[in-house]
Amino acid sequence: MRISLVAICLALLCASPIIAQPLDSMKIHWSAYVDTYYMYDFNQLPNNGASHPFSQPLRSDEFNINLAHLEVRLSAKDVRGVLSLHTGTSVKATYAAETNNRELSQIIHEAWAGYQVAEGFWIDAGIYPAPYTWETWLSKENKTYSHSMVTEFVPFYQTGIRGYWQPIETFNASLNLINGWQNISENNNGKAIGLSLAFNPLPYVSFAYNNFIGNEQPSGMPVEMLYFNDICLRLGNDGKFQVDMTYDFGTQKVDSVNRVWMGAALVAKIPFGEKFAFGLRGEYYKDEFQVIYKTGTDKGFDGFGASINFDFQLSKNLVWRTEGRMLQATTPLFASKRGNSKRSGFTVSSFALSF
């Protein structure tokens, strides 16, 4: 079943340029990405699993595929859309919560279509990337190989409809009506909303604000509204010294009590010439009520982390990335071969090919 679905999707993708040929104004762009890795987890779990709670890198002491990604992007005067498929260990972890038709859901990264209603104003509908934090789903686009805690604990994707408005080059806004907090299939009868604002007042200064408001409790359960805010500041230009700052905070109302969580990350990239770059990260996250981060114990999470990353651009299309990362919690939450530990750490090395 899985092979046939992939074959059908690929056949449709291959046919799209032929279908689109009569429309002279339509442009189609293809891209592909393969991210291979080896990770060693210092907590040495017996099943080659990871002691950290993140989607990537997921498997320890084995060579594996973090992500294989194929995308076709269509653009015309008043029409646009994206279809991208993917697989890998990160996909399996990220889409684990999809309860309805997971085999199909987890191979779709993006599937959306858009129409320009007026100059600079678009309506898009389907499955599209969530806007939160500076980091994206593809590790090659981030300053460190692994994601920050603030990125791992927010949605990577969302399903719904959005109005996107860009009146000038330096500002855009979007309003989203979506199924919920990173889910393709609905889990209740309600919908969530989200607002996104992005502003670039100077070439070396970028600001973004995103939020989420919705009830994520299954049908039949009492309503527990989530209110989430994501604030991002970037200083510096691409290809030069650059710093990203992210601060997230949210509340969930349960029996008239607000359960609060928050996180922050500071990530810098320092290039050395055209081929080498260092990435440095410091981060903090607190979710004592386990609203977002379910620890599997009776204790919530309160901890910090640090990372150092080294990039070697072997060619225009191939980059070798190596990262070391440490996490420290206030209570023993991370699995290890000697029982739960306050500390988790790993080192990972990756070859990532783009074409």
C-alpha positions as CSV (number, residue, x, y, z in Angstrom):
1,M,0.0,0.0,0.0
2,R,2.7,2.5,1.0
3,I,4.8,1.8,-2.2
4,S,1.8,2.3,-4.4
5,L,0.9,5.6,-2.8
6,V,4.4,6.9,-3.3
7,A,4.4,5.7,-6.9
8,I,1.1,7.5,-7.6
9,C,2.4,10.7,-6.1
10,L,5.6,10.6,-8.0
11,A,3.8,9.9,-11.2
12,L,1.6,12.9,-10.7
13,L,4.7,15.0,-9.9
14,C,6.4,13.8,-13.1
15,A,3.4,14.6,-15.2
16,S,3.0,18.1,-13.9
17,P,5.5,19.8,-16.2
18,I,3.7,18.3,-19.2
19,I,0.3,19.4,-18.0
20,A,1.6,22.9,-17.3
21,Q,3.4,23.4,-20.6
22,P,0.5,25.3,-22.4
23,L,0.5,28.0,-19.7
24,D,3.5,30.2,-20.6
25,S,3.4,32.2,-17.4
26,M,3.6,29.2,-15.1
27,K,6.9,28.2,-13.6
28,I,7.7,24.9,-12.0
29,H,10.8,24.4,-9.8
30,W,12.0,21.0,-8.6
31,S,14.3,20.4,-5.7
32,A,15.5,17.4,-3.6
33,Y,17.4,17.0,-0.4
34,V,19.0,14.0,1.3
35,D,20.3,14.2,4.9
36,T,22.3,11.1,6.1
37,Y,23.7,11.0,9.7
38,Y,25.4,9.1,12.4
39,M,24.6,10.0,16.0
40,Y,26.1,8.7,19.3
41,D,24.0,9.2,22.4
42,F,26.1,9.4,25.6
43,N,23.3,7.9,27.7
44,Q,23.8,4.6,25.7
45,L,20.3,3.2,25.6
46,P,20.2,-0.5,24.7
47,N,17.8,-0.2,21.8
48,N,19.8,2.4,19.8
49,G,17.2,5.0,20.8
50,A,17.8,8.6,21.8
51,S,17.6,9.8,25.4
52,H,16.5,13.3,24.3
53,P,12.9,14.1,23.3
54,F,13.6,15.5,19.9
55,S,12.7,14.3,16.4
56,Q,16.2,14.6,15.0
57,P,18.7,13.0,15.3
58,L,16.6,10.0,16.4
59,R,18.7,6.9,16.3
60,S,22.0,6.3,18.2
61,D,25.1,4.3,17.1
62,E,23.8,3.6,13.6
63,F,24.0,5.1,10.2
64,N,20.6,6.3,9.0
65,I,18.5,8.8,6.9
66,N,17.3,11.8,8.9
67,L,15.3,13.1,5.9
68,A,14.9,12.4,2.2
69,H,12.8,15.2,0.7
70,L,11.4,15.8,-2.9
71,E,9.6,19.0,-3.8
72,V,7.8,20.6,-6.7
73,R,6.9,24.3,-6.5
74,L,4.5,26.0,-8.9
75,S,4.1,29.7,-9.4
76,A,2.1,31.9,-11.9
77,K,0.7,35.4,-11.9
78,D,-2.3,34.5,-9.6
79,V,-1.7,30.9,-8.8
80,R,0.8,29.1,-6.6
81,G,1.3,25.8,-4.8
82,V,3.6,23.2,-3.4
83,L,3.7,19.4,-3.2
84,S,6.6,17.9,-1.3
85,L,7.1,14.3,-0.1
86,H,9.5,13.1,2.5
87,T,10.7,10.1,4.6
88,G,13.3,9.4,7.3
89,T,13.6,8.9,11.0
90,S,12.7,12.5,11.8
91,V,9.4,12.0,9.9
92,K,8.5,8.9,11.8
93,A,8.9,10.8,15.1
94,T,7.2,14.0,14.1
95,Y,4.0,12.4,12.7
96,A,3.6,9.8,15.4
97,A,0.6,11.6,16.8
98,E,-1.4,11.4,13.5
99,T,-4.1,8.8,14.4
100,N,-6.0,8.7,11.1
101,N,-4.3,7.3,8.0
102,R,-0.8,7.9,9.3
103,E,0.9,6.0,6.5
104,L,-0.3,8.6,4.0
105,S,-0.1,11.6,6.3
106,Q,3.6,11.1,7.2
107,I,4.9,11.1,3.6
108,I,3.3,14.5,2.9
109,H,5.4,17.5,4.0
110,E,3.5,20.2,2.1
111,A,0.4,20.0,-0.1
112,W,-1.2,23.3,-0.7
113,A,-2.6,25.6,-3.4
114,G,-3.1,29.4,-3.4
115,Y,-4.8,32.1,-5.4
116,Q,-4.0,35.8,-5.5
117,V,-7.3,37.6,-4.8
118,A,-5.8,41.1,-5.0
119,E,-2.4,42.5,-5.5
120,G,-0.2,41.2,-2.6
121,F,-3.1,39.2,-1.0
122,W,-3.3,35.4,-1.3
123,I,-5.6,32.7,0.0
124,D,-3.7,29.4,0.5
125,A,-5.3,26.1,1.6
126,G,-3.9,22.7,2.5
127,I,-0.9,21.4,4.5
128,Y,1.8,24.0,4.9
129,P,4.7,24.8,7.2
130,A,4.0,26.3,10.6
131,P,5.6,29.7,11.1
132,Y,7.1,29.4,14.6
133,T,10.7,30.2,15.5
134,W,13.5,30.9,13.0
135,E,14.4,27.3,12.4
136,T,12.8,25.2,9.6
137,W,12.1,21.6,9.0
138,L,15.2,21.1,6.8
139,S,18.3,21.0,9.0
140,K,20.5,22.5,6.2
141,E,18.7,25.8,6.6
142,N,19.4,26.1,10.4
143,K,22.5,27.3,12.3
144,T,22.9,24.0,14.1
145,Y,22.1,20.5,12.9
146,S,19.5,19.7,15.6
147,H,16.6,21.9,16.4
148,S,16.3,24.1,19.5
149,M,13.9,23.1,22.2
150,V,11.6,26.0,21.4
151,T,11.4,24.6,17.8
152,E,10.9,21.0,18.7
153,F,8.0,21.8,21.1
154,V,6.0,23.8,18.5
155,P,4.3,22.6,15.3
156,F,6.4,22.0,12.2
157,Y,3.3,21.9,10.0
158,Q,-0.4,22.9,10.1
159,T,-3.5,22.1,8.0
160,G,-6.1,24.7,7.1
161,I,-6.6,27.9,5.2
162,R,-4.7,31.2,5.5
163,G,-4.9,34.7,4.2
164,Y,-1.5,36.1,3.4
165,W,-0.9,39.8,2.8
166,Q,2.4,41.5,1.7
167,P,1.7,45.1,1.0
168,I,5.5,46.0,0.8
169,E,8.7,44.0,0.5
170,T,9.6,44.4,4.2
171,F,6.4,43.4,5.8
172,N,3.9,40.5,5.6
173,A,1.0,39.2,7.7
174,S,-1.1,36.0,7.7
175,L,-4.2,34.9,9.5
176,N,-4.6,31.1,9.8
177,L,-7.7,28.9,10.4
178,I,-6.4,25.5,11.1
179,N,-7.3,22.0,12.4
180,G,-5.1,22.4,15.5
181,W,-1.6,22.0,17.0
182,Q,0.3,20.0,14.4
183,N,-2.4,17.7,13.2
184,I,-3.7,16.8,9.7
185,S,-6.6,14.8,11.0
186,E,-9.0,16.5,13.4
187,N,-9.2,15.4,17.0
188,N,-12.3,17.5,18.0
189,N,-15.1,19.6,16.5
190,G,-13.2,22.9,17.0
191,K,-10.7,24.9,14.9
192,A,-7.7,26.9,16.0
193,I,-6.6,30.3,14.8
194,G,-3.1,31.9,14.4
195,L,-1.7,35.3,13.5
196,S,1.8,35.8,12.0
197,L,3.6,39.1,11.4
198,A,7.1,39.6,9.9
199,F,8.9,42.9,9.6
200,N,12.4,43.7,8.2
201,P,13.0,47.4,9.0
202,L,16.7,47.1,8.0
203,P,18.7,44.7,5.9
204,Y,20.3,43.3,9.0
205,V,17.3,43.3,11.4
206,S,14.3,40.9,11.2
207,F,11.4,40.6,13.6
208,A,8.6,38.0,13.7
209,Y,5.6,37.4,15.9
210,N,3.4,34.3,15.7
211,N,0.6,33.0,17.9
212,F,-1.9,30.1,18.4
213,I,-5.3,30.0,20.0
214,G,-7.3,26.8,20.2
215,N,-8.6,23.8,22.2
216,E,-6.6,20.6,21.7
217,Q,-8.7,18.3,23.9
218,P,-10.4,15.3,22.1
219,S,-14.1,15.4,21.5
220,G,-16.1,14.8,24.6
221,M,-13.4,16.2,26.9
222,P,-13.7,19.5,28.7
223,V,-12.4,22.5,26.8
224,E,-8.9,23.6,27.8
225,M,-7.8,26.5,25.6
226,L,-4.2,26.9,24.5
227,Y,-2.8,30.5,24.1
228,F,0.7,30.5,22.7
229,N,3.1,33.4,21.6
230,D,6.3,33.2,19.6
231,I,8.6,36.2,19.4
232,C,11.7,36.2,17.2
233,L,14.5,38.7,16.5
234,R,17.3,38.2,14.0
235,L,20.4,40.4,13.8
236,G,22.9,40.2,10.9
237,N,22.9,39.2,7.2
238,D,22.9,35.8,5.7
239,G,26.4,34.6,5.0
240,K,27.9,36.8,7.7
241,F,27.8,36.8,11.5
242,Q,24.2,36.4,12.5
243,V,22.3,35.9,15.8
244,D,18.8,34.5,16.2
245,M,16.8,35.1,19.4
246,T,13.5,33.4,20.2
247,Y,11.2,33.6,23.2
248,D,8.1,31.5,23.5
249,F,5.5,31.5,26.2
250,G,2.0,30.0,26.5
251,T,-0.8,29.1,28.8
252,Q,-3.5,26.4,29.0
253,K,-6.6,27.1,31.1
254,V,-7.6,24.0,33.2
255,D,-10.3,24.4,35.8
256,S,-9.9,28.2,35.9
257,V,-6.1,27.7,36.5
258,N,-3.6,28.9,33.9
259,R,-0.8,26.4,33.3
260,V,2.2,28.3,32.0
261,W,5.2,27.1,29.9
262,M,8.0,29.1,28.3
263,G,11.3,28.7,26.4
264,A,14.1,30.8,25.0
265,A,17.0,30.2,22.6
266,L,20.0,32.2,21.5
267,V,21.7,30.9,18.4
268,A,24.7,32.4,16.5
269,K,26.4,31.5,13.3
270,I,30.0,32.6,12.6
271,P,31.3,32.0,9.1
272,F,35.0,31.6,8.3
273,G,35.5,32.2,4.6
274,E,33.1,30.6,2.1
275,K,33.5,26.9,3.3
276,F,33.5,26.9,7.1
277,A,31.1,28.1,9.8
278,F,30.6,27.6,13.5
279,G,27.2,27.5,15.2
280,L,26.7,28.2,18.9
281,R,23.5,27.8,20.9
282,G,22.3,28.4,24.4
283,E,18.7,27.5,25.4
284,Y,16.2,27.2,28.3
285,Y,12.8,25.5,28.5
286,K,10.3,25.1,31.4
287,D,7.1,23.2,31.3
288,E,6.4,22.1,34.9
289,F,2.7,21.2,34.1
290,Q,3.7,19.1,31.0
291,V,1.4,21.0,28.7
292,I,3.7,20.5,25.7
293,Y,6.6,18.3,26.8
294,K,5.3,15.0,28.2
295,T,8.2,13.6,30.2
296,G,6.7,10.2,31.0
297,T,7.2,10.8,34.7
298,D,5.3,12.8,37.4
299,K,7.8,15.6,37.0
300,G,7.6,18.4,34.5
301,F,10.7,19.7,32.6
302,D,12.9,22.6,33.7
303,G,16.3,22.7,32.1
304,F,18.8,24.2,29.8
305,G,21.0,23.2,26.9
306,A,24.1,24.1,24.9
307,S,25.3,23.2,21.5
308,I,28.3,23.7,19.2
309,N,28.1,23.0,15.5
310,F,30.7,23.0,12.7
311,D,29.9,23.2,9.0
312,F,32.2,22.3,6.1
313,Q,30.8,23.2,2.7
314,L,32.4,20.4,0.6
315,S,30.8,21.7,-2.6
316,K,27.9,23.9,-3.8
317,N,25.4,21.0,-3.1
318,L,27.0,19.1,-0.3
319,V,27.6,20.1,3.3
320,W,29.2,18.1,6.1
321,R,27.8,19.1,9.5
322,T,28.9,18.0,13.0
323,E,27.3,19.0,16.3
324,G,27.8,18.3,20.0
325,R,24.8,18.9,22.3
326,M,24.2,18.8,26.0
327,L,20.9,19.0,28.0
328,Q,20.6,19.4,31.8
329,A,17.4,19.1,33.7
330,T,16.6,19.8,37.4
331,T,15.2,16.3,37.9
332,P,16.2,12.9,36.5
333,L,14.0,12.7,33.3
334,F,16.3,11.4,30.6
335,A,16.6,7.6,30.1
336,S,20.1,6.1,30.4
337,K,21.6,2.6,30.8
338,R,21.9,3.2,34.5
339,G,18.4,4.5,35.0
340,N,16.9,8.0,34.6
341,S,19.5,10.9,34.5
342,K,19.4,14.6,34.8
343,R,21.7,14.9,31.8
344,S,21.4,13.9,28.1
345,G,24.0,14.5,25.4
346,F,25.0,13.4,22.0
347,T,27.3,14.1,19.0
348,V,26.1,13.8,15.4
349,S,27.7,14.1,12.0
350,S,25.8,14.5,8.8
351,F,26.2,14.6,5.0
352,A,23.5,16.7,3.4
353,L,23.0,16.8,-0.4
354,S,20.8,19.4,-2.1
355,F,19.9,19.5,-5.8
